[in-house]
């Protein structure tokens, strides 16, 4: 089967799109179709690729590799430059490492360089999983911060079979921060968990080309299929041993100039806006602590009524969160509130119910589930359930309507922001979707596409969910019944958060081609079913970004599986609002569905931190068993349920789905879980 994607370009001032075949084998030209390599330039003497590496506690194939360690935002920046001279006929590749803080450089400690990966990611031995043929001490250049290593004619001769043009060259840096440096010593005094010895990621170049490549999950040093790169060059390598952290990794092509802002933005995403402390993730075993001045400056930004105290509280591991059991307080799924007579903000509760804080407006629970049985054509019965939410409050609930909204995963937000409006308008012409205009721009974020830009979405969430003020939302949504925090969050803090969310990498697809091991053929079959149902009309597979504030995101070919438009999904999914949008929902992006599922549970009870025996296949198999909930209110806990709840514009696709054989339904699910 010839697989295609939408290739869009500007001609005579108009956006033209056509179906173009996906590359069928990983040759050089295929990767050019992912978009420009923002971190690469071709000079007369060499191809130069620059990148930013964050410190890792372990190797790529080991437990504790994927987490962020104490003080990840301070003194930890390291950048590297790869100068590949092979296109000129010279057998030489030079690597330069520059660190923010000084490193030790003594006989027993100093920045090391490893290359020519000869390990096995699936090996039972920790040593075999991280084995390189070449391990050398880097040459000190200056300031205990700049170091070099070169692969020259000798290495090209010694490793001739691994260093041919077109082959993947995997390498890694190792850091040893100077513990005598005043900055590191101050960190250690504040937090005894501070660490000085680190590794980088496994980094991959293709000899004779520019850009950082992702892995092939089946073949060490293999050239990955182009279809794996769901986020263009931002796509991250496979997050192996801790798949629940796949959504937390930085874009693979992140420029060194944006690395610090990304890290600072993450600190704001993990800030408790009441206490000012750094919020932890489920699997963090070494607590991250702010210095007192930072903690105080970040504290008390929240009002006295909120739903959660940090962004990371709802977006667990940068994913979503699950509804609790019935009659249990609900905080991580929020309830938008409206007047049932006209759809406007409710006169008492405003736009959203705040469930925590000294002046919380009430308690939200799932009181019960309304169920019905849907029968497929082959007799299979699927139970559909709908949560019935209830509010317990001393405030008047007259004419109160509720629109529950679960948190959405943090996948490719900067890329989605960079999709040209002309592209979205063309989608609307093709599939009948609609869009709303906010401040002269097309809405594209939120369940109802009611925010036009990522910075507006950030500020809306800060205001509605945490009671934090900003320039766009200078007042709280609590009807005057709560006290405000210390004042608007700074524009710089919001810009830092935007950088963080924009530059999070998109996880790769796993087995997208028929050549992708034993799972590939089933995935390809499932794609044909997806197309036959017509799902791709709204869940548009591929598009090209336009200009972007971050060069890493510009002109990238991405596979988000959304048109970012509003569609009428029928009465079954209506939230009851009479404002004309009750049945309309923005098409949710489907990329990274497996990673969203993996993020709901960090499996600490099964795999405690420091477990060097954990193998990546076992971690993925366990994370595959995590629960996940779909649709705006979390009512669906399986793909079948989610599909069968579709109505309205999607009713014809649902009717076709009901007629599928069991084999086709399984293939469809294999495809969707591969995204």
C-alpha positions in Angstrom: 0.0 0.0 0.0 1.3 3.4 -0.9 1.2 5.6 2.2 0.7 9.4 1.7 0.9 12.6 3.7 -0.3 16.1 3.0 2.4 18.3 1.5 1.5 22.0 1.6 3.2 24.9 0.0 2.4 28.5 -1.0 1.8 29.3 -4.7 0.6 32.6 -6.0 -0.3 33.6 -2.4 -2.5 30.6 -1.8 -1.8 27.4 0.2 -1.9 24.4 -2.0 -1.9 20.8 -0.6 -1.6 17.5 -2.3 -1.1 13.9 -1.2 2.5 12.9 -1.6 3.8 9.4 -1.0 5.6 8.8 2.3 9.2 7.6 1.6 9.3 3.8 1.6 12.9 3.4 2.6 15.2 5.5 4.8 17.3 7.4 2.2 18.8 10.8 2.6 16.0 12.7 0.8 13.4 11.3 3.1 14.6 13.3 6.1 14.6 16.5 4.2 10.8 16.1 4.0 10.6 16.5 7.8 11.5 20.1 7.4 14.6 22.3 7.9 17.2 21.3 10.5 17.1 24.4 12.6 20.3 23.4 14.5 22.4 22.6 11.4 24.3 24.6 8.8 26.4 23.5 5.9 29.7 25.3 5.5 32.3 24.9 2.8 34.5 22.9 5.1 32.0 20.9 7.2 28.4 20.2 8.2 27.9 21.7 11.6 25.2 20.5 14.0 24.7 22.2 17.3 22.6 21.0 20.2 21.8 21.2 23.9 22.0 18.3 26.3 20.5 18.2 29.7 22.1 16.2 32.5 21.0 12.6 32.9 21.6 10.5 36.0 21.9 7.2 34.0 22.3 6.0 30.4 19.5 6.0 27.8 18.6 2.3 28.5 18.6 2.6 32.3 16.2 3.5 35.0 16.5 7.2 36.2 17.6 8.4 32.8 14.5 10.4 31.9 13.8 12.4 35.1 14.9 15.9 35.9 17.4 16.1 38.8 17.8 18.7 41.5 18.8 22.1 40.2 18.3 21.1 36.6 17.7 24.7 35.8 20.9 26.2 37.3 24.5 25.6 36.2 23.5 22.5 34.3 23.4 23.8 30.7 25.7 22.1 28.3 25.9 22.6 24.6 27.7 20.8 21.9 28.9 21.2 18.3 29.6 18.5 15.8 31.7 19.4 12.8 31.5 16.7 10.2 34.2 17.1 7.6 33.5 13.8 5.7 31.5 15.5 2.8 34.7 17.2 1.8 36.5 13.8 1.6 38.3 14.3 5.0 37.9 11.5 7.5 37.3 13.7 10.6 34.5 14.5 12.9 35.1 17.0 15.7 33.0 17.3 18.9 33.1 20.3 21.1 31.4 20.4 24.5 30.7 23.6 26.4 29.4 23.5 30.0 27.8 26.3 32.0 29.7 25.6 35.2 33.3 24.4 35.4 34.1 20.7 35.3 36.8 18.7 37.1 39.8 17.9 34.8 42.0 15.6 36.7 43.4 12.1 35.9 40.5 10.4 37.7 37.7 12.8 36.8 36.8 14.8 33.8 34.5 15.1 30.8 34.5 11.9 28.8 33.4 11.1 25.3 32.0 7.8 24.1 31.2 6.8 20.5 30.5 3.8 18.3 27.6 2.2 20.2 28.1 -1.6 20.4 25.7 -2.4 23.2 22.3 -4.0 23.2 19.4 -1.9 24.6 17.6 -5.1 25.6 20.6 -6.7 27.4 20.1 -7.9 31.0 23.4 -6.4 32.0 23.6 -2.6 32.7 27.1 -2.5 31.2 26.0 -4.2 28.0 23.1 -1.8 27.6 25.4 1.2 27.6 28.5 -0.2 25.8 30.6 1.9 23.5 33.6 0.8 21.5 35.4 4.1 22.0 35.7 5.8 25.4 38.1 8.7 25.8 38.9 11.6 28.0 38.1 14.9 26.2 40.8 17.5 25.6 40.5 20.6 27.8 40.4 23.8 25.8 39.8 26.6 28.2 38.1 27.7 31.4 37.4 24.1 32.6 34.2 24.5 30.5 35.2 23.8 26.9 36.4 20.4 25.8 37.0 18.7 22.5 37.2 15.2 21.1 38.0 14.2 17.5 37.4 11.1 15.5 40.2 11.1 12.8 41.7 8.8 10.2 42.8 6.4 13.0 39.3 5.9 14.3 37.8 5.7 10.7 40.3 2.9 10.0 39.8 1.1 13.3 36.0 1.2 13.0 35.6 1.3 9.2 32.4 -0.8 9.1 30.6 1.5 11.6 31.8 4.9 10.1 30.7 4.9 6.5 28.8 7.8 5.1 25.1 7.5 5.6 25.4 5.4 8.8 24.2 6.5 12.2 26.9 7.4 14.7 25.8 7.3 18.3 27.8 9.2 21.0 27.5 10.3 24.6 29.1 12.9 26.9 29.9 12.4 30.6 30.2 15.3 33.0 31.9 15.7 36.3 31.0 19.1 37.8 33.6 20.7 40.0 32.3 20.3 43.6 34.7 23.1 44.7 32.9 25.6 42.5 30.9 28.1 44.8 27.7 27.7 42.9 27.7 23.9 43.2 28.7 24.0 46.9 25.8 26.4 47.6 23.4 24.0 46.0 24.8 21.1 48.0 24.4 23.0 51.2 20.7 23.7 50.3 19.9 20.2 49.0 21.9 17.2 50.0 20.6 15.3 47.0 22.6 17.6 44.7 24.5 15.6 42.0 27.8 16.4 40.3 28.4 13.4 37.9 26.1 13.2 34.9 25.7 11.6 31.5 24.2 13.2 28.4 21.6 11.6 26.2 22.6 9.1 23.5 23.0 11.5 20.6 22.9 10.4 17.0 24.1 12.0 13.8 24.1 10.5 10.3 27.6 10.6 8.9 27.8 13.1 6.0 24.5 14.8 7.0 23.4 17.4 9.5 20.8 17.1 12.2 20.2 15.0 15.3 18.5 11.7 14.5 16.2 9.6 16.6 16.7 5.9 17.2 15.4 2.8 15.4 13.7 0.9 18.3 14.5 -2.5 16.7 18.1 -1.9 15.5 20.8 -0.2 17.4 22.5 2.4 15.1 19.8 1.7 12.5 18.4 4.6 10.4 14.9 5.3 11.7 12.0 5.2 9.3 10.9 8.7 8.4 7.3 8.0 9.5 8.5 7.6 13.1 9.2 11.4 13.3 5.7 12.5 14.3 7.0 16.0 15.3 9.4 16.5 12.4 12.9 17.2 13.8 11.5 18.0 17.2 10.7 14.3 17.6 12.4 12.7 20.6 14.1 9.3 20.7 12.2 6.5 22.3 11.9 7.0 26.0 12.8 3.5 26.9 12.9 2.5 30.5 10.6 5.2 31.9 7.9 5.5 29.3 5.7 7.4 31.7 8.1 10.4 31.2 8.1 10.4 27.4 6.1 13.6 27.3 8.6 15.5 29.4 11.6 15.4 27.1 12.9 18.4 25.2 12.7 18.7 21.4 15.6 16.8 19.8 16.5 19.8 17.7 16.4 22.4 20.5 18.9 25.2 19.9 21.4 26.0 22.6 20.1 29.5 22.8 16.6 28.3 23.9 17.7 25.7 26.4 17.9 27.8 29.5 14.5 29.4 28.9 13.0 25.9 28.4 14.4 24.7 31.8 13.3 27.9 33.6 9.8 27.5 32.1 9.7 24.0 33.5 10.3 25.3 36.9 7.2 27.5 36.6 5.1 24.6 35.3 6.2 22.8 38.5 5.7 25.7 40.8 3.2 25.5 43.7 1.7 28.9 43.4 0.6 28.8 47.1 3.7 27.7 48.9 6.2 28.7 46.1 7.8 25.3 46.3 8.9 23.0 43.4 6.2 20.4 42.9 7.4 16.9 42.4 6.5 14.2 39.9 5.3 10.8 41.0 8.6 9.0 40.5 11.0 11.7 41.8 13.2 10.1 44.4 15.6 13.1 44.8 13.5 16.2 45.7 14.0 19.4 43.9 14.2 22.4 46.2 14.2 26.1 45.4 16.5 28.5 47.2 14.5 30.5 49.8 14.5 33.7 47.7 13.1 31.9 44.7 10.5 30.1 46.8 9.3 33.3 48.5 9.1 35.2 45.2 6.9 32.4 43.7 4.6 31.9 46.7 1.1 33.3 47.2 0.4 34.0 43.5 -2.7 31.9 43.7 -6.0 33.4 45.0 -7.9 31.9 47.9 -10.0 29.8 45.5 -8.5 27.4 43.0 -8.7 23.9 41.6 -5.0 22.9 41.9 -1.8 24.6 43.0 0.5 23.8 40.1 0.2 23.1 36.4 1.9 19.7 36.9 -0.8 18.6 39.3 -3.4 18.2 36.5 -1.0 17.4 33.7 0.6 14.3 35.4 3.9 13.6 33.7 2.8 16.3 31.1 -0.1 14.0 30.2 -3.6 14.0 31.5 -5.3 12.8 34.7 -8.1 10.3 35.6 -11.4 10.8 37.3 -11.5 9.4 40.8 -14.2 7.0 42.1 -17.8 8.2 42.5 -18.6 10.5 45.4 -14.9 11.4 45.7 -13.9 15.1 45.3 -12.8 15.9 41.8 -10.1 18.6 41.4 -8.0 17.6 38.3 -11.0 17.6 35.9 -12.5 21.1 36.1 -16.1 22.2 35.6 -16.8 25.2 33.4 -19.9 26.9 34.7 -22.6 28.6 32.7 -26.1 30.0 32.9 -28.4 27.4 31.4 -30.6 30.2 30.0 -28.1 31.7 27.7 -24.7 30.0 28.0 -23.0 33.0 29.5 -20.8 32.8 32.6 -22.9 31.9 35.6 -23.9 34.9 37.8 -22.6 33.3 41.0 -19.9 30.8 40.0 -18.5 32.7 37.0 -16.8 30.7 34.3 -15.4 27.8 36.4 -16.0 26.1 39.7 -13.0 26.5 42.0 -13.0 23.4 44.4 -10.0 24.1 46.7 -8.6 26.9 48.8 -9.9 28.9 51.8 -12.8 30.3 49.7 -13.5 27.4 47.5 -16.9 27.6 45.8 -17.9 24.1 46.3 -17.1 20.4 45.9 -17.4 18.6 42.6 -18.0 14.8 42.5 -19.1 12.2 40.0 -22.3 11.3 41.7 -23.2 8.4 39.3 -22.9 7.0 35.8 -25.6 6.8 33.2 -25.1 3.7 31.1 -26.4 2.2 27.9 -25.4 -0.7 25.7 -24.3 -0.3 22.1 -24.4 -3.4 19.9 -22.0 -3.9 16.9 -23.1 -5.7 13.8 -21.3 -8.9 14.8 -23.2 -9.0 18.1 -20.4 -7.5 20.3 -21.8 -5.3 23.1 -20.1 -2.3 24.3 -21.2 -0.6 27.5 -21.2 3.2 27.2 -21.2 5.2 30.4 -21.6 9.0 31.1 -20.6 10.6 34.3 -23.1 12.6 36.2 -21.4 15.4 38.0 -22.8 17.1 41.1 -21.8 20.2 43.0 -22.1 20.6 46.8 -22.0 24.3 47.6 -23.6 26.8 49.9 -23.9 29.1 46.9 -27.0 29.3 44.8 -27.1 26.8 41.9 -30.1 28.3 40.2 -29.6 28.0 36.4 -26.2 26.4 36.9 -24.9 24.4 33.9 -21.7 22.3 34.1 -19.2 21.5 31.3 -16.6 19.1 32.6 -13.2 19.4 31.0 -10.4 17.0 31.7 -6.7 18.2 31.2 -5.2 17.6 27.8 -1.7 16.3 27.2 1.2 18.6 26.5 2.1 17.3 23.1 3.5 19.5 20.3 1.7 22.7 21.4 4.3 24.9 19.8 4.0 23.0 16.5 0.2 23.3 16.6 0.5 27.0 17.2 2.7 27.3 14.1 0.3 25.7 11.7 -0.7 28.5 9.2 -4.3 29.7 9.5 -4.6 29.2 5.7 -4.0 25.5 6.3 -6.8 25.3 8.9 -9.2 27.2 6.6 -8.5 24.7 3.8 -9.3 21.9 6.2 -12.6 23.6 7.0 -13.5 23.8 3.4 -12.7 20.1 3.0 -14.5 18.7 6.0 -17.1 21.2 7.1 -15.3 22.2 10.3 -15.8 25.6 11.8 -13.6 27.9 13.7 -14.0 30.9 16.0 -12.1 34.1 16.0 -10.5 35.6 19.1 -8.8 39.0 18.9 -8.6 38.6 15.1 -7.0 35.1 15.2 -8.3 31.6 14.8 -9.0 29.7 18.0 -7.0 26.5 18.2 -6.4 25.6 21.9 -8.8 24.3 24.5 -11.7 21.8 24.2 -13.8 24.5 22.5 -10.9 26.2 20.6 -11.6 29.3 22.6 -7.9 30.4 22.9 -6.0 31.5 19.8 -2.5 31.5 21.0 -0.4 29.3 23.4 0.4 32.3 25.7 -3.4 33.0 25.9 -4.1 29.4 26.8 -1.4 29.5 29.5 -2.8 32.6 31.0 -6.4 31.3 30.9 -5.3 28.1 32.7 -3.4 30.0 35.3 -6.4 32.2 36.0 -9.2 29.6 35.9 -7.4 26.6 37.5 -5.0 28.2 39.9 -6.4 31.7 40.5 -3.2 33.4 39.2 -3.5 36.8 37.6 -1.8 38.0 34.5 -1.9 40.9 32.1 -4.7 39.2 30.0 -6.6 38.1 33.1 -6.2 40.8 35.7 -9.1 39.7 37.9 -10.1 36.4 39.5 -13.1 34.3 38.4 -14.7 33.9 41.8 -17.5 36.6 41.9 -15.6 38.7 44.5 -15.7 35.9 47.1 -12.0 35.2 47.1 -8.9 37.2 47.9 -6.3 37.7 45.2 -2.7 36.7 45.4 0.3 39.0 45.3 -0.4 40.3 41.9 0.0 39.4 38.2 2.6 36.8 37.2 5.3 38.5 35.3 5.3 38.5 31.5 8.8 36.9 31.6 7.5 33.9 33.7 4.7 33.4 31.2 7.1 33.6 28.3 9.3 31.0 30.0 6.3 28.7 30.3 5.5 29.2 26.7 9.1 28.3 25.7 8.9 25.1 27.8 5.5 24.0 26.4 6.5 24.9 22.9 9.8 23.1 22.9 8.7 19.8 24.5 9.5 17.1 22.0 6.9 15.0 20.3 7.4 11.2 21.1 8.0 9.1 18.0 5.7 6.6 16.5 6.9 3.1 17.2 6.2 0.6 14.4 4.6 2.7 11.5 5.8 0.7 8.5 5.3 -2.9 7.3 9.0 -3.3 7.8 8.8 -2.4 11.5 9.2 -5.8 13.0 6.3 -8.1 13.7 3.9 -5.3 14.7 4.4 -3.2 11.6 2.0 -5.1 9.2 -0.9 -4.9 11.7 -0.3 -1.2 12.2 -0.3 -0.6 8.4 -3.5 -2.6 8.1 -5.1 -0.5 10.9 -4.2 2.6 9.0 -6.2 1.4 6.0 -9.2 0.8 8.3 -8.8 4.3 9.7 -8.9 5.7 6.2 -11.8 3.5 5.2 -13.9 4.9 8.1 -13.1 8.5 7.0 -11.5 9.4 10.4 -8.7 11.2 8.6 -11.1 13.9 7.4 -11.1 15.5 10.8 -8.1 13.7 12.5 -5.9 15.0 9.7 -2.8 13.0 9.7 -0.1 15.3 8.5 0.5 19.0 7.9 3.4 21.5 7.6 4.0 24.3 10.1 4.7 27.8 9.0 6.8 30.5 10.7 7.3 30.2 14.4 8.8 32.2 17.2 11.2 29.3 17.8 13.1 28.2 14.7 13.0 24.6 15.8 9.3 24.6 15.1 9.2 26.2 11.6 8.4 24.4 8.4 8.2 21.0 10.1 6.2 18.1 8.6 4.2 16.8 11.6 1.6 14.1 12.2 -0.8 15.4 14.8 -4.1 13.8 13.7 -6.2 16.9 14.2 -7.6 19.7 12.1 -7.8 22.0 15.2 -11.4 22.9 14.1 -14.7 22.6 15.8 -17.1 19.9 14.8 -20.7 19.1 15.8 -20.4 15.8 17.6 -24.1 15.2 18.2 -26.4 15.3 21.2 -24.6 12.5 23.0 -21.5 14.6 23.6 -23.3 17.9 24.2 -22.5 19.7 27.4 -25.9 21.4 27.3 -24.7 24.9 26.8 -27.2 27.0 24.7 -24.5 29.3 23.4 -24.2 27.5 20.0 -21.2 25.5 21.0 -22.8 22.9 23.2 -22.4 20.1 20.7 -19.2 21.4 19.2 -15.7 20.2 20.2 -12.3 20.9 18.8 -10.9 17.8 17.2 -8.4 16.4 19.7 -4.9 15.5 18.4 -4.3 11.8 18.5 -0.5 11.8 18.3 1.3 10.2 21.2 -1.8 8.4 22.5 0.3 5.5 23.8 2.5 8.0 25.6 -0.5 9.7 27.2 -1.6 6.3 28.5 1.9 5.6 29.8 1.9 8.9 31.6 -1.1 8.2 33.8 0.9 5.9 36.1 4.6 6.0 36.9 4.6 2.4 38.1 6.7 3.3 41.2 5.2 0.3 43.1 6.5 -2.0 40.3 9.7 -0.3 39.4 11.2 1.7 42.2 13.9 4.2 41.3 17.4 2.8 41.0 16.3 -0.5 39.6 19.2 -1.3 37.3 17.6 -4.6 36.2 14.6 -3.0 34.6 14.4 -3.7 30.9 12.7 -1.3 28.5 10.4 -3.9 27.0 9.1 -4.8 30.5 8.6 -1.1 31.4 6.6 -0.5 28.2 4.5 -3.7 28.7 3.6 -2.5 32.2 2.8 1.0 31.1 0.6 -0.4 28.3 -1.7 -1.6 31.1 -2.2 1.8 32.5 -5.7 3.2 32.5 -6.7 6.1 30.2 -9.8 8.1 29.8 -11.0 9.8 26.6 -13.4 12.6 25.6 -13.9 15.9 27.4 -15.3 14.4 30.6 -13.3 11.1 30.7 -16.4 9.0 30.1 -14.7 6.5 27.7 -12.0 4.1 29.0 -11.5 2.2 25.7 -11.1 3.2 22.1 -14.3 1.4 21.2 -16.2 3.5 23.8 -14.6 6.7 22.5 -15.5 6.0 18.9 -19.1 4.9 19.6 -19.8 8.2 21.5 -19.1 10.1 18.3 -22.2 11.4 16.6 -23.3 14.4 14.5 -20.7 14.9 11.8 -19.0 11.6 12.7 -22.1 9.4 12.7 -21.3 7.9 9.3 -17.9 6.8 10.5 -19.5 5.3 13.6 -21.9 3.3 11.4 -19.0 2.0 9.4 -17.1 1.1 12.6 -20.0 -1.0 13.8 -19.8 -3.1 10.7 -16.1 -3.9 11.1 -14.9 -7.4 11.8 -13.1 -8.2 15.0 -9.8 -8.4 13.1 -10.3 -5.0 11.6 -11.2 -3.5 15.0 -8.0 -4.9 16.5 -5.9 -3.6 13.6 -7.4 -0.2 14.0 -6.5 -0.2 17.7 -3.0 -1.3 16.9 -2.6 1.6 14.6 -4.0 4.2 17.1 -1.9 2.9 19.9 1.2 3.1 17.7 0.8 6.9 17.2 
